[in-house]
């Protein structure tokens, strides 16, 4: 079985969980943050929606340099726009991953900032650590934000305190 098949299955399954979390973000609270050092809930949800862009950055290049990269730090104007961004980025990631060969996924890519190399790993490992785990981490943060706003947290791997499955 090609490596991409398992990676695609996880991406598509977890996309449903990400979507459930983003759907709960209230448009009227996009500027809310639990602490001055924290992202706003709108920025956090937009970041989660944008993370699938890293599939292309990982698979389509041998090297990514943070020193020269341009990043989108915008916050979408409402929850619907955040979901639209998520759907667009997810479609792109699925297409890119679907066409990735085992040879490509086993080949190394380098992430750096100028001369400083953060890591040089097989693409499949970068996808796991920098794409999948990255979104899981921020989704966990978003669940805490929702709890603090007294918004029911959706169940993802079983029931939550707010929902039965």
C-alpha positions in Angstrom: 0.0 0.0 0.0 1.4 3.4 -0.9 2.3 5.6 2.1 0.0 8.3 0.9 -3.1 6.1 1.3 -2.7 5.9 5.1 -1.8 9.6 5.4 -4.8 10.6 3.3 -7.2 8.5 5.5 -5.9 10.2 8.6 -6.0 13.6 7.0 -9.6 13.2 5.9 -10.7 11.6 9.2 -9.1 14.3 11.3 -10.5 17.1 9.0 -13.9 16.2 10.3 -12.7 16.8 13.9 -11.0 20.0 13.0 -14.2 21.2 11.2 -16.3 20.4 14.3 -14.0 22.5 16.4 -13.9 25.5 14.0 -17.7 25.5 13.6 -18.0 26.2 17.3 -16.0 29.4 17.1 -18.4 32.3 17.7 -18.0 35.1 15.1 -18.8 37.7 17.8 -15.9 36.6 19.9 -13.1 36.4 17.3 -11.0 39.0 19.3 -11.3 37.1 22.5 -8.1 35.6 24.1 -7.7 33.9 27.4 -4.4 35.6 28.2 -2.5 38.6 26.8 0.2 36.2 25.4 -2.4 34.0 23.7 -3.6 34.2 20.2 -7.2 35.4 19.8 -9.7 32.7 19.2 -10.1 34.1 15.6 -6.4 33.9 15.0 -6.1 30.4 16.4 -9.1 29.1 14.4 -7.7 30.7 11.2 -4.3 29.2 11.9 -5.8 25.7 12.3 -7.7 26.3 9.0 -4.5 27.3 7.3 -2.2 24.5 8.5 -3.0 22.1 5.6 -1.0 24.6 3.4 2.1 22.9 4.9 1.4 19.7 2.9 2.4 21.5 -0.3 5.3 23.3 1.4 6.6 19.9 2.6 5.9 17.7 -0.5 6.6 20.2 -3.3 10.0 21.6 -2.2 13.3 20.1 -0.9 13.8 23.1 1.4 11.8 25.6 3.2 13.4 28.8 4.6 11.5 30.7 7.3 13.8 33.7 6.8 12.5 34.3 3.2 9.0 32.9 3.5 5.9 35.1 3.5 3.2 34.0 6.0 -0.5 34.8 6.1 -1.3 36.1 9.6 -4.7 37.4 8.7 -7.8 36.6 10.8 -10.9 35.9 8.7 -13.8 38.1 9.3 -16.2 35.4 10.5 -16.5 31.7 11.2 -17.9 31.0 7.7 -14.8 32.5 6.1 -12.6 30.5 8.4 -14.4 27.3 7.4 -14.1 28.3 3.7 -10.3 28.7 4.1 -10.1 25.3 5.9 -12.1 23.6 3.1 -9.9 25.2 0.4 -6.6 24.3 2.2 -7.9 20.8 2.8 -8.7 20.2 -0.9 -5.3 21.4 -1.8 -3.6 19.1 0.7 -5.7 16.1 -0.4 -4.7 16.7 -4.0 -1.1 17.1 -3.2 -0.9 14.1 -0.9 -2.9 12.0 -3.3 -0.3 12.5 -6.1 2.7 12.0 -3.8 4.8 8.9 -4.5 6.5 6.8 -1.8 9.8 8.0 -3.3 8.8 11.6 -2.7 7.5 10.9 0.8 10.6 9.0 1.8 12.9 11.7 0.5 14.3 14.3 2.9 13.4 17.9 3.1 15.0 20.6 5.1 13.4 23.3 7.2 15.7 26.2 8.1 15.9 29.9 9.0 18.8 31.2 7.0 21.9 29.2 7.9 20.2 27.6 11.0 18.7 24.2 10.1 15.8 23.2 12.3 15.5 19.7 10.8 16.2 17.6 7.8 13.8 14.7 7.8 11.9 12.4 5.4 8.8 14.2 4.1 6.5 11.6 5.7 8.0 12.4 9.1 7.7 16.2 8.5 4.0 15.6 7.6 3.5 13.7 10.9 5.3 16.2 13.1 4.7 19.5 11.4 1.3 19.0 9.8 -0.7 16.5 11.7 0.7 17.0 15.2 0.7 20.7 14.7 -3.1 20.8 14.1 -3.8 18.4 17.0 -1.8 20.7 19.3 -3.8 23.8 18.3 -7.1 22.0 18.2 -6.4 21.1 21.9 -5.8 24.8 22.6 -9.1 25.7 20.8 -11.0 23.2 22.9 -9.8 25.0 26.1 -10.8 28.4 24.6 -14.3 27.0 23.9 -14.5 25.6 27.4 -13.5 29.0 28.9 -16.2 30.7 26.8 -18.7 28.1 28.0 -19.3 26.8 24.5 -19.9 23.1 24.3 -16.8 21.2 23.2 -17.5 18.5 20.5 -16.4 15.0 21.1 -13.7 13.8 18.7 -12.3 10.5 19.9 -15.3 9.6 22.1 -17.9 11.7 23.9 -16.9 15.0 25.5 -18.3 16.4 28.7 -20.8 18.2 26.6 -21.9 15.6 24.1 -22.7 11.9 24.0 -21.8 9.9 21.0 
